[in-house]
Amino acid sequence: MSEVANAKLIQGRTGPWEIVLGLEVHAQVASHAKLFSGAAVGFGAGPNEQVSLVDAAMPGMLPVINRHCVEQAIRTGLGLKAQINLKSRFDRKNYFYPDLPQGYQISQYEHPIVGEGEVIVERDDGSTFTVRIERLHLEQDAGKSLHDQDPNFTYVDLNRAGTALMEIVSRPDMRSSDEAAAYVKKLRTILIYLGSCDGDMEKGNLRADVNVSVCRPGAYEKYRQTGDFSHLGTRCEIKNVNSFRFMQQAIEYEARRQIEILEDGGKIDQETRLFDPTKGETRSMRSKEEAHDYRYFPDPDLLPLELDPAWVKKIEAELPELPDAKKARFQAQYGLSAYDAGVLISDRAKADFYEAAARGRDAKLVANWVTNDLAARLSATAQDFAESPIGPAAVAELVQLIEEGAISSKIAKDVFERMWAGEGGAREIVELHGLTQVSDTGALEKIVDDLIAANPGQAAAVKDKPQAIGWFVGQVMKATGGKANPGAVNQLLKAKLGL
């Protein structure tokens, strides 16, 4: 399918337009210390409680690279099927901001630690598209300006200053707000599987700068064929979006804004914008700087970073099973559908929980309980699978009772609710409350005989309308308090009613 066919067309007054999107995702490196100092990294500390002399840019302080952060960047690059550059360099990106005490940010520009890679992303309809990764580089975060502490002053909190970030820069390969959100979701899942970022968007540990431009149909395809960006429209960058919903809203609004300007005969100014979720609109922040505006130059306090190829190989050998590989294995090993496997692997804790529960059990049945009943309960209480009060062994025991015919699926729902309430394990609850399914044909036969005798007209009608047997099944279930084995009941009724 061509790129144009995949594009979401927006109808303007003068004809259709396409959106072209590229993202710069900032992922906070999972590390106990900052990129160039030993200061702690964590959420919830009081203002300026996690600041070293290096972070505060005190005179004479020198940065020292955090080896673990470098390892996390390598691990992420490998997970993105990207080129690991054995030689890279840190540069100073010069700009002034009150929460940037050095007056520059230590980043990477011409020589990043990770080069080109790719992420394969699935759309809602099951089709896939590929987002090319241009680069991944390491950089330090800035501090935070606090404007709500005093009506007359702005305060500065440097707890985040120096925190290690991975900036993952994509090519402009996304064509709709849905694709952009799907890409970031997939990227977030990969990072969490790798353990290189916790993906917590609420805390700002994963956020995106979204580059939005619009063009007429066919222009993007020309860009893909030639690599010439002049075929595309002027882009605007929406800074620091930390929610999938806000990302989609910001893209939709910004695309419409640009189309209206162009159709009125105006031109798009390249600029940086912010998204206001309250108003649902973007607003101008500043004109977009070019690389030369930052006056990049090699950081004189840091030697070029040279990686040992054997170390990179060792990191690669220790990579965990990543989402795409796990999905394929779940389908092959457990006979799951692509959809079920996709739901399970979307969260590593969920996938691990499922696999622990599914060993030796009906894999599809376990998947249903994990993705439906248990997932709904956990979502309602804002818990994840790692915090589940019902463990994998408990779910496996519940499914085993269903497989044995000891309880029906309907009874299992009641048992699950009691398990969630903390009444014990599934088998214990079934025995304690006498919930065992009635499969004794002798006991069921008497109930069926009495029912047919009491309802001769309906019994005769079943021969002409076989689906009416459902009424008899319901009556038997009612008579047994829902404990009758539905399979046994159906067999008995069909035999007695001559079906």
C-alpha positions in Angstrom: 0.0 0.0 0.0 1.4 3.4 -0.9 2.1 6.2 1.6 -0.6 8.3 0.0 -3.1 5.5 0.5 -2.1 5.3 4.2 -2.4 9.0 4.7 -5.3 10.6 6.5 -6.6 13.3 4.2 -7.9 16.6 5.7 -10.4 18.4 3.6 -9.8 22.1 3.3 -11.7 24.8 1.4 -9.4 24.5 -1.6 -9.0 20.7 -1.6 -7.4 17.9 0.4 -4.2 18.1 2.6 -2.0 15.6 4.2 -0.3 15.7 7.6 3.4 14.9 7.9 4.8 14.1 11.4 8.2 13.6 12.9 8.8 13.2 16.6 11.6 13.8 19.0 10.9 11.7 22.1 12.8 12.5 25.3 13.1 9.4 27.5 14.6 9.8 31.0 17.3 7.1 31.4 16.5 4.6 34.2 19.4 5.4 36.5 20.0 6.1 40.2 22.4 9.0 39.4 22.6 11.8 36.9 24.5 11.8 33.6 27.6 13.7 34.8 27.3 13.7 38.6 26.6 11.4 41.4 23.5 13.3 42.5 20.4 11.1 43.1 17.6 10.9 40.5 14.1 10.5 41.8 10.6 11.9 41.8 9.0 13.6 44.8 12.0 15.2 46.5 11.8 18.7 47.8 13.1 21.5 45.6 16.9 21.5 45.2 17.4 18.4 47.4 19.0 16.4 44.6 21.6 18.8 43.3 25.4 18.4 43.3 27.9 21.2 42.8 28.3 19.9 39.2 24.6 20.3 38.6 24.6 23.8 40.0 27.5 24.7 37.7 29.7 25.8 40.6 33.1 27.2 39.4 35.8 24.5 38.8 33.3 21.6 38.8 33.9 19.0 36.0 31.5 16.5 34.5 32.2 12.7 34.8 30.2 10.4 32.5 27.9 7.9 34.1 28.8 4.5 32.5 25.4 3.0 33.3 23.6 5.8 31.3 25.9 5.0 28.4 25.0 1.3 28.7 21.3 2.2 28.7 21.6 4.2 25.5 23.4 1.3 23.8 20.8 -1.1 25.0 18.0 1.2 23.6 19.8 1.5 20.3 20.1 -2.2 20.0 16.4 -2.6 20.8 15.6 -0.1 18.0 17.7 -2.2 15.5 19.9 0.9 15.2 23.6 1.4 14.4 25.7 1.7 17.5 28.5 4.3 16.9 31.6 3.1 18.6 32.9 6.7 18.6 30.7 9.6 19.7 31.2 13.0 21.2 29.5 15.4 23.6 28.9 19.0 22.6 27.8 22.1 24.3 24.5 23.5 23.1 24.6 27.1 24.1 21.5 29.0 25.1 20.3 31.0 28.1 17.4 29.9 30.3 17.0 30.6 34.1 16.9 26.9 34.9 20.1 26.1 32.9 22.8 27.1 35.4 25.7 26.4 33.1 24.4 28.6 30.3 24.7 25.5 28.0 23.4 22.0 27.8 25.7 19.1 27.4 24.3 17.1 24.5 25.4 15.3 21.3 25.1 16.8 17.8 27.1 15.7 14.9 28.4 12.4 16.5 25.6 10.7 18.5 26.0 7.4 20.3 23.2 5.7 18.2 22.6 6.1 14.5 19.8 5.0 12.2 17.3 2.4 13.2 13.6 1.6 12.9 10.4 0.8 14.8 7.6 -1.3 13.2 4.2 -0.1 14.5 0.8 -1.7 14.2 -2.3 0.3 13.4 -5.7 -0.4 14.9 -6.7 -2.4 11.8 -3.7 -4.8 12.2 -1.7 -3.3 9.3 1.8 -2.0 10.1 4.0 0.9 9.2 7.7 1.6 9.8 9.1 4.6 11.5 12.7 5.3 10.7 14.9 6.4 13.6 17.4 9.1 12.5 19.4 9.0 15.7 19.4 8.6 19.5 21.7 10.9 21.5 22.4 11.4 25.2 21.9 14.8 26.9 21.4 16.3 30.3 18.0 17.7 31.3 17.5 21.3 32.5 16.0 22.3 35.8 12.5 23.6 36.3 11.2 27.1 36.7 8.4 27.4 39.3 6.0 30.3 38.6 3.3 29.5 41.2 5.3 29.9 44.4 5.2 33.7 44.6 3.2 36.4 42.8 6.3 38.5 42.2 9.1 36.0 41.7 10.0 32.9 39.7 11.8 30.1 41.7 14.2 27.6 40.2 14.4 23.9 41.2 17.5 22.1 39.9 16.5 18.6 40.9 16.1 17.6 37.3 19.2 19.5 36.1 21.8 17.0 34.8 19.3 14.1 34.7 20.2 11.8 31.8 17.9 11.9 28.8 17.8 9.9 25.6 16.5 12.0 22.7 15.1 9.6 20.0 14.6 11.5 16.8 12.4 10.0 14.1 12.1 10.7 10.4 8.8 12.4 9.3 7.2 9.0 8.6 3.9 9.4 10.4 0.8 10.5 8.5 -1.9 11.0 11.2 -2.4 11.7 14.9 -3.3 8.0 15.4 0.0 6.9 13.9 1.9 9.3 16.0 0.3 8.0 19.2 0.7 4.4 18.1 4.4 5.0 17.5 5.0 6.5 20.9 3.1 3.7 22.6 5.2 1.1 20.7 8.4 3.0 21.6 7.3 3.3 25.2 6.7 -0.5 25.4 10.1 -1.2 23.9 11.8 1.1 26.4 10.0 -0.5 29.3 10.9 -4.0 28.1 14.5 -3.0 27.8 14.5 -1.4 31.3 16.1 1.8 30.0 13.2 4.1 30.8 10.2 3.6 33.0 7.9 5.3 30.5 6.0 7.3 33.2 4.5 10.1 31.2 2.7 11.7 34.2 6.0 12.3 35.8 7.5 13.7 32.6 9.9 10.7 32.2 8.7 10.3 28.7 7.6 13.2 26.6 7.6 14.2 23.0 8.2 17.2 20.8 5.9 16.8 17.8 6.9 18.3 14.4 3.8 19.0 12.3 3.6 20.1 8.7 1.0 19.8 6.0 1.3 19.3 2.2 -0.8 18.5 -0.8 -1.4 14.8 -1.7 1.5 13.3 -3.5 4.2 15.7 -2.0 5.1 13.3 0.7 5.6 10.4 -1.8 8.0 12.7 -3.7 9.9 13.3 -0.5 10.2 9.6 0.1 11.4 8.9 -3.4 14.0 11.8 -3.5 14.8 12.5 0.2 14.2 16.2 -0.7 12.5 18.0 2.2 11.6 20.9 0.0 8.5 18.8 -1.1 7.2 19.1 2.4 5.6 22.0 4.1 7.2 24.2 6.8 7.1 22.4 10.1 6.2 23.7 13.6 7.3 22.0 16.7 4.9 21.4 19.6 7.1 21.0 22.8 6.8 18.7 25.7 3.6 16.7 25.1 3.3 14.1 27.8 0.0 12.3 27.0 -1.2 10.3 24.0 -4.6 12.2 24.1 -3.0 15.6 24.2 -0.6 14.6 21.4 -3.5 13.7 19.1 -5.4 16.8 20.0 -2.4 19.0 19.4 -1.6 17.5 16.0 -5.2 17.8 14.8 -5.5 21.4 15.9 -2.1 22.4 14.5 -2.7 20.8 11.2 -6.0 22.6 10.8 -4.3 25.9 11.9 -1.7 25.5 9.2 -4.2 24.6 6.5 -6.3 27.7 7.2 -3.2 30.0 7.0 -2.1 28.4 3.7 -5.6 28.5 2.2 -5.8 32.2 3.1 -2.7 32.9 1.2 -0.3 33.1 4.1 2.9 31.2 4.9 3.8 29.1 7.9 6.5 30.5 10.1 8.8 27.8 11.5 8.4 28.1 15.2 8.1 26.3 18.5 4.6 26.1 20.0 3.0 24.8 23.2 -0.2 22.9 23.5 -2.8 24.2 25.9 -5.0 21.2 26.9 -7.6 23.4 28.6 -8.3 25.3 25.4 -7.4 22.5 23.1 -5.1 24.7 21.0 -1.4 25.4 20.3 0.1 28.8 20.9 3.4 30.3 19.8 6.3 30.0 22.2 9.3 31.2 20.2 10.7 31.3 16.7 12.3 27.9 15.9 16.1 28.0 16.3 18.4 26.4 13.8 21.4 24.4 14.9 23.8 27.3 14.2 21.8 29.4 16.7 22.9 27.2 19.5 26.6 27.6 18.6 27.4 23.9 19.2 31.0 23.0 19.9 32.8 20.0 21.4 32.7 20.0 25.2 36.3 20.6 26.3 35.8 18.9 29.6 34.7 15.5 28.2 36.8 13.2 26.1 35.3 11.6 23.0 33.3 8.5 23.9 34.9 5.3 22.6 33.1 2.0 23.1 34.6 -1.4 23.3 33.0 -3.6 20.7 33.1 -6.6 23.1 31.1 -4.6 25.6 28.5 -3.7 23.0 28.2 -7.4 22.0 27.8 -8.4 25.7 25.0 -5.9 26.1 23.3 -7.2 22.9 23.6 -10.8 24.2 21.8 -9.8 27.4 18.9 -8.1 25.8 15.5 -9.3 26.9 12.9 -10.7 24.6 11.3 -7.7 22.9 7.6 -7.1 22.2 7.6 -8.2 18.5 9.5 -11.4 19.3 7.3 -12.1 22.3 4.1 -11.6 20.3 5.2 -14.0 17.6 6.2 -16.6 20.3 2.9 -16.2 22.1 1.0 -16.9 18.9 3.2 -19.9 18.0 3.6 -21.4 21.5 0.1 -20.7 23.0 -2.0 -20.7 19.8 -3.2 -17.1 20.5 -4.7 -14.8 17.9 -2.6 -11.8 16.8 -5.0 -9.6 18.7 -4.8 -11.5 22.0 -1.0 -11.7 21.8 -0.8 -8.0 21.1 -2.9 -7.1 24.1 -0.8 -9.3 26.4 2.6 -8.1 25.2 1.6 -4.4 25.4 2.6 -4.4 29.0 5.6 -6.5 30.1 4.2 -7.1 33.6 1.0 -8.4 32.0 2.9 -10.6 29.6 5.0 -12.1 32.4 1.8 -12.6 34.5 0.1 -14.4 31.7 3.0 -16.7 30.9 3.3 -17.7 34.5 -0.5 -18.5 34.7 -0.7 -20.3 31.3 1.9 -23.0 31.9 0.1 -26.3 31.6 -3.4 -24.7 31.3 -5.8 -23.8 28.5 -3.8 -20.9 27.1 -6.8 -19.2 25.5 -8.9 -19.4 28.6 -6.1 -18.0 30.7 -5.7 -15.1 28.2 -9.4 -14.3 28.6 -9.2 -14.1 32.3 -6.1 -12.1 32.3 -7.1 -9.6 29.6 -10.7 -9.2 30.6 -11.8 -9.9 34.3 -8.4 -9.3 36.0 -7.4 -6.4 33.8 -10.7 -4.6 34.4 -10.4 -5.1 38.1 -6.8 -3.8 38.2 -7.7 -0.8 36.0 -10.6 0.1 38.3 -8.2 0.2 41.3 -5.3 1.9 39.4 -3.1 -1.1 39.9 -0.8 -2.8 37.5 -0.2 -6.5 37.0 3.0 -6.4 39.2 0.7 -5.3 42.1 -2.2 -7.7 41.5 -3.6 -9.2 44.7 -4.5 -12.3 42.7 -1.3 -13.9 41.5 -0.7 -16.1 38.4 -1.0 -19.3 40.4 -4.4 -18.3 41.6 -5.7 -17.6 38.1 -4.2 -20.9 36.9 -6.0 -22.7 39.7 -9.3 -21.1 38.7 -8.9 -22.1 35.1 -7.9 -25.6 36.2 -11.3 -26.0 38.0 -13.1 -24.9 34.8 -11.1 -27.4 32.7 -11.8 -30.2 35.2 -15.5 -29.4 34.9 -15.7 -28.8 38.7 -17.2 -25.3 38.0 -18.8 -23.6 35.1 -17.7 -20.3 33.6 -20.6 -18.6 35.2 -19.7 -20.0 38.7 -16.1 -19.1 38.0 -17.2 -15.4 37.8 -18.6 -15.7 41.3 -15.4 -17.5 42.5 -13.2 -14.8 41.0 -15.1 -12.0 42.8 -14.7 -13.9 46.1 -11.0 -14.3 45.3 -10.7 -10.6 44.7 -12.4 -9.9 48.0 -9.6 -12.0 49.7 -11.7 -15.0 50.7 -8.9 -17.4 49.6 -7.9 -19.6 46.6 -10.4 -20.8 44.0 -10.5 -24.4 45.1 -10.9 -23.4 48.8 -13.8 -21.0 47.9 -15.6 -23.7 45.8 -15.4 -26.2 48.6 -16.3 -23.7 51.4 -19.4 -22.4 49.6 -20.4 -25.7 47.9 -20.1 -24.2 44.4 -19.0 -27.4 42.7 -20.8 -27.9 39.4 -23.4 -30.7 39.3 -22.4 -33.2 36.7 -24.1 -36.2 38.2 -26.3 -37.4 35.4 -28.6 -39.2 37.8 -29.4 -36.1 39.7 -29.8 -34.0 36.6 -31.9 -36.7 34.8 -34.6 -36.5 37.5 -34.8 -32.7 37.2 -35.0 -32.9 33.4 -37.7 -35.6 33.6 -39.8 -33.6 36.0 -39.4 -30.5 33.9 -40.5 -32.2 30.6 -43.5 -33.8 32.4 -44.6 -30.4 33.7 -44.3 -28.7 30.3 -45.5 -31.2 27.6 -46.5 -28.5 25.2 -43.2 -26.8 25.2 -41.4 -30.2 25.0 -43.4 -31.0 21.8 -42.7 -27.6 20.3 -38.9 -28.1 20.7 -38.9 -30.7 17.9 -40.2 -28.0 15.4 -38.1 -25.2 16.9 -34.8 -26.7 18.3 -33.5 -23.4 19.6 -36.3 -23.4 22.2 -34.2 -26.0 24.1 -32.5 -22.9 25.6 -35.6 -22.4 27.8 -35.3 -25.9 29.3 -31.5 -25.4 29.9 -32.3 -22.1 31.8 -34.9 -23.9 33.9 -32.5 -26.7 34.9 -29.8 -24.1 35.8 -32.4 -22.2 37.9 -33.4 -25.4 39.7 -29.7 -26.2 40.5 -28.8 -22.7 41.5 -26.6 -22.3 38.4 -24.5 -25.3 39.4 -25.6 -27.7 36.7 -23.0 -28.7 34.1 -24.4 -27.0 30.9 -22.8 -29.6 28.7 -24.4 -32.5 30.6 -27.7 -30.7 30.7 -27.7 -30.1 26.9 -26.9 -33.8 26.2 -29.7 -35.0 28.5 -32.3 -32.7 27.1 -31.4 -33.6 23.5 -31.7 -37.3 24.3 -35.0 -36.9 26.2 -36.6 -34.5 23.7 -35.5 -36.6 20.7 -33.3 -34.0 19.1 
